[in-house]
């Protein structure tokens, strides 16, 4: 394991852990958005830990290229290179290197808004164990992805819950609820369900999170999402008591179908194809 360290005096207020596998095309924009974030002057600066895992491209070099920009603002940036791939191992490596008990876990394809980091920091500063995420903006380009996203964003869990897709944060008391990340498909589901609905905080600042493009990719990712949720339920059944997903009523489905027939058809068609086609061997991949 190789690591480049840029340390500053004192402990950071929060450690941002960013696993990245072959993300050369995206890591620069992700880090640029982080560095443009607002930050309260009275709080110690954050640190960002990029864990480049199993990369066959120059993800790590592109992350290092902005080290001086981080240093000029007084923020810490570390780049850890792991020959082995795998998101969960990357998350554990980032946790092992983190100097703050407050953690923000961020996917490399996410673009944060200026206010998100500061609002997450404030949410994690509340008493008791806390889980927090921002307001999700799903981005899509192709016709199928746009149609799918229009309906998906209206599902009660996505519209009114705290899903944490691509970005979730926990404070030190909350992070103490598990040791290493287990070798599972859906890390965000596992972490979210480790907190009660009352312990989850939705901040108002947004972030942009892209979904898969094309019907085939949508089916592949949806299958993986469903498998990940089922796996958490099978391995950690006690966590299901913290689930607060609201079912979509028949009336709600009808309203969606009438409002956007194409979007509803694509969304339900993808779900149907997942049930009718064999489950692929699960592995960690954005599958975009």
C-alpha positions as CSV (number, residue, x, y, z in Angstrom):
1,X,0.0,0.0,0.0
2,X,1.4,3.4,-1.0
3,X,0.3,6.6,0.7
4,X,1.0,10.3,0.2
5,X,0.3,12.3,3.3
6,X,-0.3,16.0,3.7
7,X,-0.8,16.6,7.4
8,X,-1.5,19.8,9.3
9,X,-1.4,20.6,13.0
10,X,-4.4,19.5,15.0
11,X,-7.0,16.9,14.2
12,X,-9.4,17.6,11.4
13,X,-13.1,18.2,12.1
14,X,-14.1,15.5,9.7
15,X,-12.5,12.9,7.5
16,X,-13.8,12.6,4.0
17,X,-13.2,9.0,2.7
18,X,-13.3,8.7,-1.0
19,X,-12.8,5.2,-2.5
20,X,-11.9,5.4,-6.2
21,X,-11.4,2.6,-8.7
22,X,-10.5,3.6,-12.2
23,X,-12.0,7.1,-11.8
24,X,-9.5,9.1,-13.7
25,X,-12.2,10.9,-15.7
26,X,-14.2,11.9,-12.6
27,X,-11.8,12.3,-9.6
28,X,-10.7,15.8,-10.6
29,X,-14.2,17.2,-10.7
30,X,-15.1,15.5,-7.4
31,X,-12.1,16.9,-5.6
32,X,-12.6,20.4,-7.2
33,X,-16.1,20.5,-5.9
34,X,-15.0,19.4,-2.4
35,X,-12.3,22.1,-2.3
36,X,-14.9,24.8,-3.4
37,X,-17.0,23.9,-0.3
38,X,-18.0,26.5,2.3
39,X,-16.4,25.8,5.7
40,X,-17.0,27.4,9.1
41,X,-13.9,29.4,10.1
42,X,-14.2,28.4,13.7
43,X,-14.0,24.6,12.9
44,X,-10.7,22.8,12.2
45,X,-10.3,22.1,8.5
46,X,-11.3,18.7,7.1
47,X,-9.1,16.1,5.6
48,X,-9.8,14.2,2.4
49,X,-8.5,10.6,2.0
50,X,-8.6,9.2,-1.6
51,X,-8.2,5.5,-1.6
52,X,-7.3,4.5,-5.2
53,X,-8.0,0.7,-5.2
54,X,-7.2,-1.7,-8.0
55,X,-6.7,1.1,-10.5
56,X,-5.4,0.5,-14.0
57,X,-5.5,4.2,-14.8
58,X,-4.0,7.4,-13.4
59,X,-6.7,8.1,-10.7
60,X,-4.1,8.4,-8.0
61,X,-1.9,10.8,-10.0
62,X,-4.9,13.0,-10.8
63,X,-5.8,13.2,-7.1
64,X,-2.2,14.1,-6.2
65,X,-2.3,16.9,-8.9
66,X,-4.6,19.0,-6.7
67,X,-2.6,18.5,-3.5
68,X,-1.1,22.0,-3.6
69,X,-4.6,23.5,-4.0
70,X,-5.8,21.7,-0.8
71,X,-2.6,22.7,1.0
72,X,-3.1,26.3,0.1
73,X,-6.5,26.3,1.8
74,X,-5.1,24.5,4.8
75,X,-7.0,21.3,4.1
76,X,-5.4,17.8,4.4
77,X,-5.3,15.5,1.4
78,X,-4.0,12.0,1.4
79,X,-3.8,9.6,-1.5
80,X,-3.6,5.9,-0.6
81,X,-2.9,3.3,-3.4
82,X,-4.0,-0.3,-3.0
83,X,-3.2,-2.9,-5.6
84,X,-6.3,-4.8,-4.6
85,X,-9.7,-3.7,-5.8
86,X,-12.9,-3.7,-3.8
87,X,-14.9,-0.8,-2.3
88,X,-15.3,-2.3,1.2
89,X,-11.6,-2.9,1.6
90,X,-11.0,0.7,0.3
91,X,-13.5,2.0,2.9
92,X,-11.7,0.1,5.7
93,X,-8.3,1.4,4.5
94,X,-9.7,5.0,4.6
95,X,-11.1,4.4,8.0
96,X,-7.8,3.1,9.3
97,X,-6.0,6.3,8.0
98,X,-8.7,8.8,9.2
99,X,-7.8,11.1,12.0
100,X,-11.3,12.4,12.8
101,X,-14.0,10.3,14.4
102,X,-16.5,12.1,12.2
103,X,-16.6,10.5,8.7
104,X,-18.1,11.5,5.4
105,X,-18.1,8.6,2.8
106,X,-18.2,9.9,-0.7
107,X,-18.3,8.2,-4.1
108,X,-16.0,9.5,-6.8
109,X,-18.8,10.2,-9.3
110,X,-20.6,12.6,-6.9
111,X,-20.4,16.4,-7.2
112,X,-21.2,18.1,-3.9
113,X,-22.7,21.6,-3.7
114,X,-20.9,24.4,-1.8
115,X,-22.9,24.0,1.4
116,X,-23.0,20.3,1.8
117,X,-19.8,19.6,3.8
118,X,-20.5,22.4,6.3
119,X,-24.1,21.3,6.8
120,X,-23.0,17.6,7.3
121,X,-20.4,18.8,9.8
122,X,-23.1,20.7,11.7
123,X,-25.5,17.6,11.6
124,X,-22.7,15.4,13.0
125,X,-22.1,17.8,15.8
126,X,-25.6,17.2,17.3
127,X,-25.7,15.1,20.5
128,X,-26.1,11.3,20.2
129,X,-25.3,9.0,17.3
130,X,-26.0,10.7,14.0
131,X,-26.3,9.7,10.3
132,X,-26.6,12.4,7.7
133,X,-26.9,13.0,4.0
134,X,-27.8,15.8,1.6
135,X,-30.6,16.4,-0.9
136,X,-30.1,14.0,-3.7
137,X,-30.2,15.3,-7.3
138,X,-30.2,12.4,-9.7
139,X,-28.5,13.2,-13.0
140,X,-29.1,11.3,-16.2
141,X,-28.4,11.9,-19.9
142,X,-29.9,9.2,-22.2
143,X,-33.6,8.9,-22.7
144,X,-33.9,5.7,-20.7
145,X,-32.0,7.0,-17.7
146,X,-33.9,10.3,-17.7
147,X,-37.2,8.4,-17.9
148,X,-36.2,6.0,-15.1
149,X,-34.9,8.9,-12.9
150,X,-38.2,10.9,-13.3
151,X,-40.2,8.1,-11.6
152,X,-37.5,6.9,-9.2
153,X,-37.1,10.4,-7.6
154,X,-40.8,10.4,-6.8
155,X,-40.7,7.1,-4.9
156,X,-41.4,8.0,-1.2
157,X,-38.1,6.7,0.1
158,X,-36.2,8.8,-2.4
159,X,-38.4,11.9,-2.1
160,X,-38.9,12.0,1.7
161,X,-36.2,9.7,3.2
162,X,-32.5,10.0,3.8
163,X,-31.2,7.5,1.2
164,X,-27.5,8.5,1.3
165,X,-26.9,7.3,-2.2
166,X,-23.3,8.3,-3.0
167,X,-22.8,10.4,0.2
168,X,-23.5,9.5,3.8
169,X,-21.9,10.8,7.0
170,X,-21.7,9.5,10.6
171,X,-20.3,11.0,13.7
172,X,-17.8,9.2,16.0
173,X,-20.6,7.8,18.3
174,X,-22.4,6.4,15.3
175,X,-19.3,5.0,13.6
176,X,-18.6,3.0,16.8
177,X,-21.6,0.8,16.0
178,X,-19.6,-1.4,13.7
179,X,-15.9,-2.3,13.3
180,X,-14.7,-2.9,9.8
181,X,-17.1,-2.6,6.9
182,X,-18.3,-6.2,6.2
183,X,-17.8,-7.7,2.8
184,X,-21.3,-6.9,1.5
185,X,-22.8,-5.5,-1.7
186,X,-24.6,-2.4,-0.2
187,X,-22.5,-0.4,2.2
188,X,-24.9,2.5,2.2
189,X,-27.9,0.3,3.1
190,X,-25.9,-1.4,5.9
191,X,-24.9,2.0,7.4
192,X,-28.3,3.7,7.0
193,X,-30.0,0.8,8.8
194,X,-27.5,0.9,11.6
195,X,-29.4,4.1,12.7
196,X,-33.0,4.6,13.7
197,X,-35.1,7.0,11.6
198,X,-34.8,9.5,14.5
199,X,-31.0,9.4,14.3
200,X,-30.9,10.2,10.6
201,X,-30.6,13.8,9.5
202,X,-31.4,15.2,6.0
203,X,-29.6,18.5,5.4
204,X,-30.9,21.0,2.7
205,X,-27.7,21.3,0.7
206,X,-27.7,19.0,-2.4
207,X,-25.3,16.8,-4.3
208,X,-25.4,15.4,-7.8
209,X,-25.4,11.7,-8.3
210,X,-25.4,10.0,-11.7
211,X,-27.3,6.8,-12.5
212,X,-26.6,4.1,-15.0
213,X,-27.2,4.9,-18.7
214,X,-29.1,2.6,-21.0
215,X,-31.7,-0.1,-20.2
216,X,-29.1,-2.9,-19.9
217,X,-27.1,-1.0,-17.3
218,X,-30.2,0.1,-15.4
219,X,-31.2,-3.5,-15.1
220,X,-27.7,-4.6,-14.0
221,X,-27.5,-1.8,-11.3
222,X,-31.1,-2.4,-10.1
223,X,-30.4,-6.1,-9.7
224,X,-27.3,-5.3,-7.7
225,X,-29.3,-2.8,-5.5
226,X,-32.0,-5.3,-4.8
227,X,-29.5,-8.0,-4.0
228,X,-27.6,-5.7,-1.7
229,X,-30.8,-4.9,0.3
230,X,-31.7,-8.6,0.5
231,X,-28.2,-9.5,1.6
232,X,-28.3,-7.0,4.5
233,X,-31.7,-8.3,5.6
234,X,-30.4,-11.9,5.5
235,X,-27.1,-11.3,7.3
236,X,-28.3,-8.5,9.7
237,X,-32.0,-9.1,10.3
238,X,-32.0,-6.9,13.4
239,X,-31.3,-3.9,11.3
240,X,-34.6,-4.3,9.4
241,X,-36.3,-2.8,12.5
242,X,-34.7,0.5,11.5
243,X,-36.1,0.5,8.0
244,X,-38.6,3.3,7.4
245,X,-39.3,2.8,3.7
246,X,-42.8,3.8,2.8
247,X,-44.6,1.5,0.3
248,X,-45.8,3.0,-2.9
249,X,-49.6,2.8,-2.8
250,X,-51.7,1.7,-5.8
251,X,-53.1,5.2,-5.9
252,X,-49.5,6.6,-6.0
253,X,-48.6,4.3,-8.8
254,X,-51.6,5.3,-10.8
255,X,-50.8,9.0,-10.4
256,X,-47.2,8.4,-11.5
257,X,-48.4,6.4,-14.6
258,X,-50.8,9.1,-15.6
259,X,-48.4,11.9,-15.0
260,X,-45.5,10.3,-16.9
261,X,-46.4,7.2,-18.8
262,X,-42.9,6.7,-20.3
263,X,-41.1,7.2,-17.1
264,X,-43.4,4.8,-15.2
265,X,-43.1,2.2,-18.0
266,X,-39.3,2.3,-18.0
267,X,-39.1,2.2,-14.1
268,X,-41.5,-0.7,-13.8
269,X,-40.1,-2.4,-16.8
270,X,-36.6,-2.4,-15.3
271,X,-38.0,-3.8,-12.0
272,X,-39.8,-6.5,-13.9
273,X,-36.7,-7.5,-15.9
274,X,-34.7,-7.8,-12.7
275,X,-37.2,-10.4,-11.4
276,X,-37.4,-12.3,-14.7
277,X,-33.7,-12.5,-15.5
278,X,-31.1,-14.5,-13.5
279,X,-29.2,-12.7,-10.9
280,X,-25.7,-11.9,-11.9
281,X,-22.8,-12.6,-9.6
282,X,-22.6,-9.5,-7.4
283,X,-19.5,-7.4,-7.3
284,X,-18.7,-3.8,-6.6
285,X,-19.1,-1.8,-9.8
286,X,-20.8,1.4,-10.7
287,X,-22.0,-0.3,-13.9
288,X,-22.5,3.1,-15.5
